[in-house]
Amino acid sequence: MKIHVVETLKLTPEQKIKLDKLGKVKYFEELPDVNELLKRSNGADVLAVDFAPIDLAIHKMKPGVKLISLPFTGVGFLPLKEAATKNIKIANSPGFSTESVGEFGIGLMLALVRKIYAFARDEPKPQVEMCLYGKTIGILGAGRIGTYVGKVAEAFGMTVIFWKRGDNLLEILTKSDVVYCALPLSEETKGLLGKREFTAMKKGAFFVTTSHNQIYDHDALLRAVNSNLAGAAMDAEGTPEGDYNSVVYKKFKGHPKILLTPHIAYKTEYAIKRGYDVMIDNIEAFVKGKPQNIVN
């Protein structure tokens, strides 16, 4: 089995030893563009990919690649059906960053609702503000991250309600003092939150999300923050990691009622190592003829 690690990955010595036992491994350095990625894919049975533009390369790939293993969870941006037609299996790493993203989301919520970030900048004398205790949090998505956030919110003394597919979304939004979006990007969730949904939220409510920015309408959110919402906090997933100049980041940057970070919620040593562990486990399972975490 020929395994190509198509970019520089910060694998531990132990991870490299495990990977090297699974086949003939070829390691490439630096981050490739699409054309270089296609060259690095030639002759490979398996690709280990993190930041390389695999979404743009799949439709140009020649026959040969059988598995693309990813160290992250979200695959809504990938052409999964097209990969399947080329007999390319894609495996992700579910749950690799549950705790890291969940605690970051809780941090965003605390900083936003209690205005911690504002007071730390020596802004005007604080007024009486809302506390989380006794309030209702509506969590969109009852998967790993949503469930994790719900448990922490319960410990704060909040009433936790979940929205799952098939539930009445507007009912959840109208009941919630804080709306937390933990949904993955998919055909069903893309554009889920628009003008109607943000308008339905309580006056004085807060919107917090660590989900992909394509799930919510940017202009509708801005209008809501300028009218009925008390504020919003987003880790803008879907933007390049740490890119303070991205179009999405610039759109919300500087708004006095918005707390914004550039897709960094997952980025902890624990989550990154765990993601690579699962990525390698996926390759091992595939080599043994028992594929796991296949998403297409």
C-alpha positions in Angstrom: 0.0 0.0 0.0 1.5 3.3 -1.1 0.7 6.1 1.4 1.5 9.8 0.5 1.5 12.4 3.2 1.0 15.3 0.8 2.1 18.2 3.1 4.0 18.9 6.2 2.2 17.3 9.2 3.4 17.7 12.7 3.3 14.0 13.4 4.9 12.6 16.6 7.7 10.0 16.3 5.2 7.4 17.6 2.7 8.4 14.9 5.3 8.1 12.2 6.4 4.7 13.4 2.8 3.5 13.3 2.2 5.0 9.8 5.4 3.6 8.4 4.3 0.0 9.4 1.2 0.3 7.2 2.9 0.5 3.8 5.4 2.4 1.8 5.1 6.0 3.0 6.3 9.0 1.1 6.4 12.3 3.0 6.2 15.7 1.2 7.0 19.1 2.7 5.3 22.5 2.6 1.7 23.1 1.6 1.0 22.4 -2.1 -1.3 24.3 -4.5 -3.8 22.3 -6.5 -1.4 21.4 -9.3 1.3 20.3 -7.0 -1.2 18.3 -4.9 -2.2 16.4 -8.0 1.5 15.6 -8.7 1.9 14.4 -5.2 -1.1 12.2 -5.5 0.2 10.3 -8.5 1.0 6.7 -7.7 -0.6 6.8 -4.3 -3.3 4.4 -2.9 -3.8 6.5 0.2 -3.5 10.2 0.8 -3.1 11.8 4.3 -4.4 15.4 3.9 -4.9 18.3 6.3 -4.7 21.8 4.8 -3.9 20.9 1.2 -6.8 22.0 -1.3 -8.2 18.5 -1.7 -11.6 19.9 -2.4 -10.3 21.5 -5.6 -8.2 18.5 -6.6 -10.6 15.6 -6.4 -12.4 16.3 -9.7 -9.0 16.4 -11.5 -7.6 13.2 -9.9 -6.7 10.3 -12.1 -7.7 6.8 -11.1 -5.6 5.2 -8.4 -6.2 6.9 -5.1 -8.5 4.7 -3.0 -8.6 6.6 0.3 -8.2 10.1 1.5 -7.8 10.3 5.3 -8.4 13.5 7.1 -7.5 14.6 10.7 -10.6 16.7 11.1 -14.4 16.3 11.2 -16.1 18.8 8.9 -16.5 17.5 5.3 -19.3 19.7 4.1 -17.0 21.6 1.7 -15.8 18.4 -0.1 -17.3 17.0 -3.3 -18.2 13.7 -1.6 -20.4 12.3 -4.4 -17.8 13.0 -7.0 -15.2 11.3 -5.0 -17.5 8.3 -4.7 -17.9 8.1 -8.4 -14.1 7.9 -8.7 -14.1 5.1 -6.2 -12.3 7.3 -3.7 -13.3 6.8 -0.1 -13.0 9.7 2.3 -12.5 9.1 6.0 -12.7 11.9 8.6 -11.9 12.1 12.3 -15.1 12.5 14.2 -14.9 13.9 17.8 -11.2 14.9 17.5 -11.9 18.4 18.8 -15.1 18.0 20.8 -13.6 19.3 24.1 -11.4 22.0 22.5 -14.2 23.5 20.4 -16.8 23.1 23.2 -14.7 24.9 25.8 -13.8 27.6 23.3 -17.5 28.1 22.6 -18.2 28.4 26.3 -15.4 30.9 26.5 -17.0 33.0 23.7 -20.3 32.9 25.4 -18.9 34.0 28.8 -16.8 36.8 27.2 -19.8 38.0 25.2 -22.6 37.8 27.8 -20.5 39.1 30.7 -18.6 41.6 28.4 -15.3 40.4 29.7 -13.5 41.4 26.5 -14.9 44.9 26.6 -14.1 45.5 30.3 -10.5 44.2 29.7 -10.1 47.0 27.2 -10.8 49.7 29.8 -14.1 50.6 28.2 -16.8 52.7 30.0 -18.1 51.9 33.4 -20.1 48.6 33.3 -23.8 48.6 33.5 -25.9 45.8 35.1 -25.8 42.9 32.7 -27.3 39.5 32.2 -25.8 36.4 33.9 -26.1 32.9 32.5 -27.5 31.4 35.7 -31.2 30.7 35.3 -31.3 31.5 31.6 -32.2 29.3 28.7 -29.7 28.1 26.1 -31.0 26.7 22.9 -28.3 24.5 21.3 -28.7 23.8 17.6 -27.3 20.3 17.1 -27.2 17.5 19.7 -24.0 15.9 18.4 -20.7 15.7 20.3 -20.0 19.4 20.6 -23.6 20.4 21.3 -23.9 17.8 24.0 -20.6 18.9 25.6 -21.7 22.5 25.6 -25.1 21.5 27.1 -23.4 19.7 30.0 -21.3 22.7 30.9 -24.3 25.0 30.5 -26.2 22.9 32.9 -23.4 23.2 35.4 -23.8 27.0 35.1 -27.5 26.6 36.2 -28.9 27.2 32.7 -31.9 25.4 31.2 -30.8 23.5 28.2 -33.0 22.8 25.1 -31.8 21.2 21.9 -32.9 21.6 18.3 -32.5 18.5 16.2 -33.6 17.9 12.6 -37.4 17.7 12.5 -37.9 20.0 15.5 -39.6 23.4 15.3 -36.6 25.7 14.9 -38.5 29.0 15.5 -39.9 27.6 18.7 -36.4 27.0 20.1 -35.2 30.4 19.0 -38.0 32.3 20.6 -37.5 30.5 23.9 -33.7 31.0 24.2 -31.7 33.7 25.9 -28.6 32.3 24.2 -28.6 30.5 20.9 -25.6 28.3 20.4 -25.0 26.8 17.0 -23.0 23.5 16.9 -24.3 22.2 13.6 -22.0 20.7 10.9 -22.2 22.2 7.5 -24.3 20.1 5.1 -26.8 20.5 2.3 -29.5 20.7 4.9 -27.8 23.2 7.3 -26.3 25.6 4.7 -28.2 28.9 5.0 -30.4 27.5 7.8 -30.3 30.7 9.8 -31.6 33.7 7.9 -33.7 36.8 8.4 -36.7 35.0 9.6 -34.7 33.0 12.2 -32.7 35.9 13.6 -35.8 38.1 13.7 -37.6 35.4 15.7 -34.9 35.4 18.5 -35.7 37.2 21.7 -35.0 40.9 22.1 -31.8 41.0 24.1 -30.7 37.4 23.3 -27.2 36.4 22.2 -26.0 34.3 19.3 -22.9 32.2 19.7 -21.4 29.8 17.1 -18.4 27.6 16.5 -19.9 26.2 13.3 -19.3 27.0 9.6 -20.1 30.6 8.6 -22.2 29.4 5.7 -24.8 28.1 8.1 -25.9 31.6 8.9 -26.7 34.6 6.7 -24.1 37.3 7.4 -26.3 40.3 6.5 -29.3 38.9 8.4 -27.1 38.4 11.5 -25.7 42.0 11.2 -29.2 43.4 11.0 -30.3 41.4 14.0 -27.3 42.5 16.1 -28.2 46.1 15.2 -31.8 45.6 16.2 -33.1 42.8 18.5 -30.0 40.9 19.5 -27.7 42.0 22.4 -24.6 40.6 20.7 -23.0 37.7 18.8 -19.8 35.7 19.1 -18.4 33.5 16.3 -15.4 31.5 15.6 -15.6 31.8 11.9 -15.2 28.2 10.7 -14.8 28.1 6.9 -12.3 30.9 6.8 -8.6 30.2 6.6 -7.3 29.4 10.0 -6.0 32.6 11.7 -6.8 34.8 8.7 -7.7 38.2 10.0 -8.0 39.5 6.4 -10.6 37.1 5.1 -13.8 38.5 3.6 -15.9 37.0 6.4 -13.7 38.2 9.2 -13.6 41.7 7.8 -17.4 41.8 7.4 -17.9 41.5 11.2 -14.7 43.0 12.4 -14.9 46.0 14.6 -18.6 45.8 15.4 -19.0 46.8 19.1 -21.5 44.0 19.8 -19.7 41.2 18.0 -16.9 39.1 19.3 -15.0 37.3 16.5 -12.2 34.8 16.1 -10.8 33.4 12.9 -11.4 29.6 13.0 -9.2 28.7 15.9 -11.6 27.0 18.3 -10.2 23.5 17.6 -6.5 24.5 17.8 -5.1 22.8 20.9 -2.2 20.4 21.1 -4.6 17.7 22.4 -7.0 18.1 19.5 -4.4 18.2 16.8 -2.6 15.0 18.1 -6.0 13.3 18.4 -6.9 14.2 14.9 -3.7 12.7 13.5 -4.2 9.6 15.7 -7.6 9.0 14.1 -6.4 9.8 10.6 -3.7 7.1 11.0 -6.2 4.7 12.6 -8.4 5.2 9.5 -5.6 4.3 7.2 -4.8 1.2 9.3 -8.4 0.1 9.2 -8.5 0.6 5.5 -5.3 -1.4 4.9 -6.7 -4.3 7.0 -9.9 -4.3 4.8 -12.2 -2.9 7.5 -12.7 0.8 6.6 -13.9 3.1 9.3 -15.3 6.7 9.5 -16.1 6.7 5.8 -18.3 9.7 4.9 -19.1 9.0 1.3 
